[in-house]
């Protein structure tokens, strides 16, 4: 089993990869024949997630999907950051209790 930190870090990385792919898609909306990028997340056995970015199977844009992906990535990033903060508080409380 991975530590809480490594699980949260994998979530942060996954959110960043999703945001990067979505931003890339928005930046290339007007490019002829452009194929969108999609971020695919896969659960890891010990906890956390791995992410790969692949090219979409069809050409064209999907602005509404990219905007939703950006919002999801933002919320995933905030949630995983909260895990880091909570773990830090718990570690601090544990160390204070042992002193």
QUINORCOR-V429389 format. One record per residue. N is the residue number from 1. RES is the residue in one small letter. SS is DSSP state (a for helix, b for strand, c for the rest). Layout:
# QUINORCOR-V429389
n/res/ss
N/RES/SS
N/RES/SS
This chain:
# QUINORCOR-V429389
n/res/ss
1/x/c
2/x/c
3/x/c
4/x/a
5/x/a
6/x/a
7/x/a
8/x/a
9/x/a
10/x/a
11/x/a
12/x/a
13/x/a
14/x/a
15/x/a
16/x/a
17/x/a
18/x/a
19/x/a
20/x/a
21/x/a
22/x/a
23/x/a
24/x/a
25/x/a
26/x/a
27/x/a
28/x/c
29/x/c
30/x/c
31/x/c
32/x/c
33/x/c
34/x/c
35/x/b
36/x/b
37/x/b
38/x/b
39/x/b
40/x/b
41/x/b
42/x/b
43/x/b
44/x/c
45/x/c
46/x/c
47/x/c
48/x/c
49/x/b
50/x/b
51/x/b
52/x/b
53/x/b
54/x/b
55/x/b
56/x/b
57/x/b
58/x/b
59/x/b
60/x/b
61/x/c
62/x/c
63/x/a
64/x/a
65/x/a
66/x/a
67/x/a
68/x/a
69/x/a
70/x/a
71/x/a
72/x/a
73/x/a
74/x/a
75/x/a
76/x/a
77/x/a
78/x/a
79/x/a
80/x/a
81/x/a
82/x/a
83/x/a
84/x/a
85/x/a
86/x/a
87/x/a
88/x/a
89/x/a
90/x/a
91/x/a
92/x/a
93/x/a
94/x/a
95/x/a
96/x/a
97/x/a
98/x/a
99/x/c
